[in-house]
Amino acid sequence: MKAILVSRHGGPEVLEYTDVEAPTPSKSQLLIDVTYAGINYIDTYFRSGTYPQEVPYIPGSEGCGRVVHDPLGEIAEGTLVAWNRGPGSYAEQVVVDRGRVVAVPEGVSEPVAASMLLQGMTSHYLVESVYPVTDETSLVVTAGAGGVGLMLTQMAAAKGARVFSVVSSAEKEALAAEAGATQVFRYGDDLAAQIKEANGGEGVDVVFDGVGADTFDFALEVCRPRGMVASFGSASGDVPPFSIQQLNRAGSLFLTRPKLDDYTATDDEFRMRAQAVARAVEEGTLSIRIHPPYPLPEARKAHEDLQARKTTGSVVLEVQR
């Protein structure tokens, strides 16, 4: 089968479109024909070696496709499913644990299904579990026009929260506003002061920060005393070592570095969050913007554009046979 193979760590140039051996499912897995594979920023961390990953390997963990074979005969051939924990998803076929797939509701497009779970469930655990958002909550979303940023904004806005989104361009301002942001800001000097002014002169209750190193000091500054900074991503690099006294000086802040795996630790918890996201997409309360899909052989171009901030919304690879 055709797949993207990484034989050495490095930049997007290490993504090679080539022939590899097709996977074989165990009894606890399903064999799936991939139609679309989701691209997420974490894929670049594994590719570069920022996060440990043995080579060679096929990148990607999220996607949508049709079941080819269930060794237990429980799921019918041709069933359309989505997943977010299927290592090797940048390929024509993948094997996924049977407890980690969700049926795609009728009416949900395959590109949307391929990209709804990782970013959607990340947004879900942030607003439901890390900091339960209500109509009294004020919050900041960095990278507000990214895949998670747009979904997170919609979920928080649906709860009546005051959402202050931070973006890098006029086009992204419009997207964040369309998603329901109360007010949209550009990165720049005095950003924390501008947001505090918009929030009635006070810091926000929580900052959901997917950027990392470049926005960490801002996140501490814009948060109210005893507020929370949830640093869930590192698009600009890891937050460097810092003195815990910074949390003290900023007002006894709470800081967490959460990840999705810990908030979908069991099959039941995965199912709860996955079904909540799929239901929201089906009902139209969660709209997922899809960047024009890239063909599987153009994975390198997709990574280049993602890291250059040339994409908006969710990014997917189309698997054509």
C-alpha angles and dihedrals in degrees: 000000000000120000144150111262128196111202097168136017119258145091128331089288090077091068103103124188105216148131118284136169115275115246125250119218124230119219089269093054142067127224110226135188104226116225098171130010121204120231117212131180091246087067088068091054092056091043093053095043093246086124116039115262128156116232141261098045142139110244129223133064105197134070153111131255149125126285111251099178137005110189089206094048093230100119118054121241110258096030109147111231140168130211142177102195104058108119111211098034095146087086145081091257136023138177118229132184107259092231091057102061130087127201113250110240117238111266096030110116119234096241089053092046090050092058105031103084110056095041095033095050090044089056090045096053091045096054097032105037115010093049113357102225121215137171088274094057125107117196147168125225116196119203083027096177096049124102096270093034094059094045093045091050092052094049094047094044090051087060091053096252124153103248121196109191124198120206141161107232145031091251090054091047089061093049093050091048091049089052090059106266113164090219134354126217136187123231111261147099120330091014093143091050092050093052093046089052090051089049094057095272095302136106119255125261096238140007118210102201122186096164102071123185098029096050105032097097090045090051091055091047097049095047122096121239109286089013125132136249112201106194100190101158144032107208090149094039136281119312105258121238112287140179115266086223087077088073089052095049092046091058111284091299126189116229127192133175101200130180133197096242091064091051093048095041095140133041089245093055091046090050092049094052096038093051091046090054095044091048092050091051092047092050093046096240089115116048118192118204112213122204109224104284121254119221112248093252089058096062089121091058090047092054092046092052093044093053092044089055091241093131131076126201121353124349123214140177118225114220109212122186 
